[in-house]
């Protein structure tokens, strides 16, 4: 189990299974990008699809974002996936990095 600290100082856990899933399903993402999205996101939103998930976004390139999906559980916060997307999904904005 890997441990990361997000921009608020909260601990986020990454299981071996999830790490393997990200490496297999989304090989364009490396774990330095996951760490950067958690530690210094450009934007953070509550998921409109799943109330127990938070989406951390970091700009990767023009019109491409890294999205790290974090699930909130009673025993902690866990990375459930990471992917690239063309824009942030709908959902309540929690945080936007100042320019």
N, C-alpha and C positions, 0 to 999 in steps of 0.2 A: 504494500500500500504506500503510495506516494502522498506527501502532504504539501500543500501550497497555502500561501497566505494571500487573500484577496485585497483589494484596494481599501477595504474597511478594517483590515486586521483580522478578519475571520479565517479560520482554518477550513480548507476545502480538501477533501480526500479523493484520491484517484485509485481505483482498484486495478489489479493486474488484468482482470477480464475486460474492463472498460478501456484500458490502455491498449490492449490487443485489438479490441473492436475498432478503435480510432485508427490505429496503424494499418489495419486490414481494409477497412471501408473508406477511409479518408487519408490516403498516403500523402496527399499534398500538404497535410498539416504536421508540423513537428511539435515536440513538447515545449520548446522554447516559445512558440507562438501561443500555446495554451497558457503557459505561465504568464506571458505578457498580457494576454487578454484578461486574466484574473487580477493581476497585480496593478495594471495601468490601462483599464478599458477606455475606449472612446465613448461607449454608451452601455448602460445596463437597463434592462427592461424586465418586468414581470411577464411571464408567459400568459398569453390570452387563451392558450389551449389547455394548459395544465397549471392549476393554481399553486402547486408545490414546486414549480420550476422557475429559475431565474436565468435570463439569457445575457451573457457578457459578450460584447462586440468589440472587436479591434479591427481597424482598417488594415487590410493586407496589401492591396494595390488599388488602382483606380477601379471603382465600382465593384470591389470584392472585399468582403468582410470575413474574418474568422468569428465564428459563433461558438462559444463554450456554454453548454447547457448544464446547469447545476441544479440538482434535486435537493430540496430541503426535507430532511427526515427528522424524527424525534431524537435520533442519536447523532446527528451532524449533517453537514452539507457534503454532497458527493457529485463529482463530475459524472454525468450520465452519457454525454456524447460531445463531440466537437466536429464542426463542419464548416464549409465555406458557403457563403450566400451572397447574393447581389445587393441585398438591402436588409436592414433590420425588420423583423416581423412586427406586426401590430402588438400592442401591449402597453401597459402603463410604464412610462419612463421613470426610472428610479434615480438615474445618475447620468450626467453628460459632462465629459471632461471639458474644462475651460480652455480656450485657445491661447 
